[in-house]
Amino acid sequence: HLDDAAGGTSLVGGWHDGGGYGKTTATECLWLLVDAYHAAHWRIQRSPDLAQAMLEELLWRAAYLERRVREDGVVLGAIASKPDYYGAPEQETDNVENSGDERPVAPEDPAEPAMLAAALARVAQYAPEDRRPALIQAAARVLDRSVNAGDTNPFLFSAAMSLCLITGDPHYAALAKKLLPEPVPAVTESFLEYEDHFQLLELTTLVPVLMKTAAAMLKQTDPSFGVYRLSTAEPPNFFNTPETGAAKVPGSSACVLDAAGIVARAFRFQPLPENQTFLYDQLNWILGVNPFGLCLMEGAGSTHPPSYAHGYAAAGLTRGAVPGLIARGITGAGPGEDRPWFDLSGASRPEETTNGCSLRDTALYLHALCHLKRIHMEE
């Protein structure tokens, strides 16, 4: 994909989304990974090789996002994969700039610039000295433009807090105070930094919100596997299966892992045994404690999906070449049938809603695991 571009700017680099070769999840995946790195930094540093590998991945993705930021702070659109393309990545385009064969730009996501600014600013906190100025400048341009436009997204608070700590600039300290949102789990780490830097007791409002959210998620679990249900409907509808219609809903991996990440943040402040049990139940569901006994993560366990819905398969990539890939997961059997279903046919192009994959799911797994393991416990 040497011809990826938008607005005359080269957008080569970054990571594929996983299910396809687009880069539409780039910002969220970087945020999840850098937030995970930040949360468990002390533990990750025990292994210099792991710490270096994670930092290299952060800097690689950040470089791609930097290129999407114009001088005026506008964020160029994300590169999408060509519709229905299913083959080797190097054959999706002719790889020649300005030939008319370039991949399309995805529709704008109004919430993305705030998360992008927060992610770049957080990466800057750990970047080498030679990379830090460019990261700071890109994050600052997006932050200032968004604030001037009246945006109050909580991720802008996170960006301002990180820039305040890195630069010591009073401008960002003032912005952090101005943008301080109501407590939200997504920017927990920034609340902690705010409390420490300004010597204010923001935890008095944050912790109750986290505990209330975690308690609600524990109530919404399946008694057999202890796994988070996707629907609050009664009678229970585990996979949020529609009553009518032909389309299947995506597998549950993303929702299960997102719930684990939220409860892991609450566990940090109050390590209740029921929260710990919930966390391991979600991770174990992914690793094989599910109705099919399938380990949904490639490279772990022993029983895996027989095939994946990914262009790599059509490109002839050998099985096991992408360890850490997580399948979209188990879903309902069909409209009105909330029985668990997964495509076990072994077809060369199986059902995408179950056998597809997304880099976001892998990032969510790492995110939940790092927040769980951030606190010192008996090992």
TASULWO-V770168 format. One record per pair of residues at least 6 apart in sequence whose C-alpha atoms are under 8 Angstrom apart, sorted by the first residue. I is the first residue (numbers start at 1). J is the second residue. D is the distance in whole Angstrom. If there is no record, write none. Layout:
# TASULWO-V770168
i:j:d
I:J:D
I:J:D
This chain:
# TASULWO-V770168
i:j:d
1:12:7
1:89:7
1:90:6
1:92:8
1:93:7
1:95:6
2:12:6
2:95:5
2:96:7
2:97:7
3:10:7
3:11:8
3:12:7
3:93:8
3:94:8
3:95:5
3:96:5
3:97:5
3:98:7
3:102:6
4:10:6
4:11:5
4:12:5
4:79:7
4:97:8
4:102:6
4:103:6
5:11:5
5:12:7
5:79:8
5:102:7
6:76:7
6:77:7
6:79:8
6:105:7
7:76:7
9:67:7
9:68:8
10:67:7
11:64:6
11:67:6
11:68:7
11:79:8
12:64:7
13:60:8
13:61:7
13:63:8
13:64:6
14:23:7
14:26:7
14:60:6
14:61:5
14:62:8
14:63:8
14:64:5
14:65:8
15:23:6
15:26:7
15:61:7
16:22:6
16:23:5
16:26:8
16:359:7
17:23:5
17:24:7
17:25:6
17:26:7
17:358:6
17:359:5
17:360:7
18:310:8
18:325:8
18:357:6
18:358:4
18:359:5
18:360:8
19:309:7
19:310:6
19:311:8
19:356:6
19:357:5
19:358:5
19:359:8
20:81:6
20:86:8
20:310:7
20:311:7
21:80:7
21:81:5
21:89:7
22:79:6
22:80:4
22:81:4
22:82:8
23:78:6
23:79:5
23:80:6
23:81:8
24:78:5
24:79:6
24:80:6
24:106:7
25:359:8
25:360:7
26:61:7
26:65:8
27:65:7
27:112:7
27:115:7
27:116:6
27:119:7
28:115:7
28:116:8
28:360:7
29:359:7
29:360:6
29:363:6
30:58:7
30:61:7
30:62:7
30:119:6
31:115:7
31:116:8
31:118:7
31:119:5
32:363:6
32:364:7
32:367:6
33:58:7
33:363:6
33:366:7
33:367:6
34:58:7
34:119:7
34:122:7
34:123:6
35:122:8
35:189:8
35:367:7
36:366:7
36:367:5
36:368:8
36:370:5
36:371:7
37:44:7
37:54:8
37:370:7
39:189:7
39:370:6
39:371:6
39:374:6
40:370:5
40:371:7
40:373:7
40:374:4
40:375:8
41:374:8
42:374:8
43:373:8
43:374:7
44:50:7
44:51:6
45:51:6
55:126:8
55:127:8
58:123:7
59:123:7
59:127:7
62:120:6
62:123:7
62:135:8
65:116:7
65:120:8
66:120:8
66:134:8
66:135:7
66:138:6
68:75:5
68:76:5
68:77:7
68:78:8
69:75:5
69:76:6
69:138:6
69:141:8
69:142:7
70:76:7
71:141:7
72:141:7
72:142:8
72:145:7
73:138:7
73:141:4
73:142:4
73:143:8
73:144:8
73:145:6
74:142:7
74:145:8
75:113:6
75:142:7
77:105:6
77:106:6
77:107:7
77:108:6
78:105:6
78:106:5
78:107:8
78:108:8
79:103:7
79:104:6
79:105:5
79:106:6
80:103:6
80:104:6
80:105:6
80:106:5
81:103:6
81:104:7
82:92:7
82:103:6
82:104:7
85:92:7
85:311:8
86:310:7
86:311:5
86:314:7
87:311:5
87:312:7
87:313:8
87:314:5
87:315:5
88:311:6
88:312:6
88:314:7
88:315:4
89:311:8
89:312:8
89:315:8
93:101:6
93:102:6
93:103:7
94:101:6
94:102:8
95:102:8
111:153:7
113:142:7
113:146:8
114:142:7
114:143:7
114:146:7
114:153:6
114:154:8
114:155:5
114:156:5
114:159:8
115:155:5
115:156:7
116:139:7
117:138:7
117:139:4
117:140:7
117:142:6
117:143:6
117:155:8
117:156:7
117:159:6
118:139:7
118:155:6
118:156:6
118:157:8
118:158:6
118:159:4
118:160:8
118:162:8
119:159:7
120:135:6
120:136:7
120:138:7
120:139:6
120:159:8
121:135:7
121:136:6
121:139:6
121:159:6
121:162:6
121:163:6
122:159:7
122:162:6
123:135:8
124:131:8
124:132:5
124:133:8
124:135:6
124:136:6
124:166:8
125:132:8
125:162:7
125:166:6
136:163:7
139:159:7
140:163:8
143:156:6
143:159:7
143:160:7
146:156:8
147:156:8
152:179:6
152:181:8
154:179:7
154:180:7
154:181:6
154:184:8
154:187:7
155:187:7
156:179:7
157:175:7
157:176:5
157:179:5
157:180:6
157:181:7
157:190:8
158:176:8
158:187:6
158:190:5
160:172:5
160:173:7
160:175:6
160:176:5
161:172:7
161:173:7
161:176:5
161:190:6
161:193:7
161:194:7
162:190:8
163:169:8
163:172:6
164:170:7
164:171:8
164:172:5
164:173:5
164:176:8
176:194:8
183:191:8
183:205:7
183:206:5
183:209:7
184:206:7
184:209:8
184:210:8
185:209:8
185:210:6
185:262:7
185:265:7
186:262:8
188:206:8
188:265:8
191:202:7
191:203:8
191:206:8
192:202:8
192:203:7
194:200:7
194:202:8
195:201:6
195:202:6
195:203:7
207:266:7
207:269:7
210:262:8
210:263:8
210:265:7
210:266:5
211:266:6
213:262:8
213:263:8
214:262:7
214:263:5
214:266:7
214:275:8
217:228:7
217:259:7
217:263:8
218:228:7
218:275:8
218:278:7
220:228:6
220:229:6
220:231:8
220:232:7
221:227:5
221:228:4
221:229:5
222:228:6
222:229:6
222:238:7
225:281:7
225:285:8
225:289:8
225:290:7
226:278:6
226:281:6
226:282:8
227:256:7
227:278:7
227:281:6
227:282:6
227:285:7
228:255:8
228:256:6
228:259:7
228:282:7
229:237:7
229:238:5
229:239:7
229:240:8
229:256:8
230:237:7
230:238:6
230:239:5
230:240:5
230:252:7
230:255:7
231:237:6
231:238:6
231:239:7
231:240:5
237:338:6
238:332:8
238:338:7
239:249:8
239:251:8
239:252:7
239:331:6
239:332:6
239:338:6
239:340:8
240:249:8
240:332:8
240:338:8
241:248:8
241:249:7
241:331:8
241:332:6
241:334:7
241:335:6
241:336:7
241:337:7
241:338:6
242:334:8
242:335:5
242:336:6
243:335:5
243:336:4
243:337:8
244:335:5
244:336:6
245:335:6
246:334:7
246:335:7
247:334:8
247:335:8
248:331:8
248:332:7
248:333:8
248:334:6
248:335:8
248:353:7
249:331:7
249:332:7
249:353:7
250:328:7
250:329:7
250:331:6
250:353:4
250:354:6
251:328:5
251:329:4
251:330:5
251:331:5
251:353:6
251:354:5
252:328:7
252:329:5
252:330:6
252:331:6
253:286:7
253:326:8
253:327:7
253:328:6
253:329:5
253:330:7
253:361:7
254:328:7
254:360:8
254:361:5
254:364:7
256:282:6
257:282:7
257:283:7
257:361:7
257:364:6
257:365:6
257:368:7
258:364:6
258:368:7
260:278:8
260:279:5
260:282:6
260:283:8
260:368:6
261:364:7
261:365:8
261:367:6
261:368:4
261:369:8
261:371:7
261:372:8
262:368:8
263:275:7
263:278:8
263:279:7
264:275:8
264:276:8
264:279:7
264:368:6
264:371:6
264:372:5
265:371:6
265:372:7
267:275:6
267:276:7
267:372:7
268:371:7
268:372:7
268:374:8
268:375:6
279:372:8
283:365:8
284:290:8
286:294:8
286:295:6
286:296:5
286:297:7
286:329:8
287:294:7
287:295:4
287:296:6
287:297:6
287:300:7
287:301:7
288:294:5
288:295:4
288:296:7
288:301:8
288:303:8
289:295:8
291:340:7
293:303:7
294:303:5
294:304:5
294:305:7
295:301:6
295:302:7
295:303:6
295:304:5
295:305:8
296:304:6
296:305:7
296:326:5
296:327:5
296:329:7
297:304:8
297:323:8
297:324:6
297:325:6
297:326:4
297:327:7
298:304:7
298:320:7
298:322:7
298:323:5
298:324:5
298:325:5
298:326:6
299:320:6
299:322:8
299:323:5
299:324:6
299:325:8
300:323:8
300:324:8
305:343:8
305:344:7
305:346:8
305:355:7
306:344:6
306:345:7
306:346:5
307:344:8
307:346:5
307:347:7
307:348:7
307:349:8
307:350:7
307:355:7
308:327:8
308:348:8
308:349:7
308:350:6
308:352:8
308:355:5
308:356:6
308:357:8
309:348:8
309:349:5
309:350:5
309:351:7
309:352:5
309:355:5
309:356:5
309:357:7
310:349:8
310:356:6
310:357:7
313:348:7
314:348:8
324:362:7
325:357:7
325:358:8
325:359:7
325:362:6
326:357:6
326:358:7
326:359:8
326:361:6
326:362:6
327:354:7
327:355:5
327:356:6
327:357:5
327:358:7
328:352:8
328:353:6
328:354:5
328:355:6
328:356:5
328:357:5
328:358:7
328:361:8
329:342:7
329:353:8
329:354:5
329:355:7
330:340:6
330:341:6
330:342:5
330:354:6
331:338:8
331:339:8
331:340:6
331:341:5
331:342:7
331:353:8
331:354:7
332:338:5
332:339:5
332:340:5
332:341:5
333:339:5
333:340:6
333:341:5
342:354:6
342:355:7
343:350:7
343:351:6
343:354:7
343:355:7
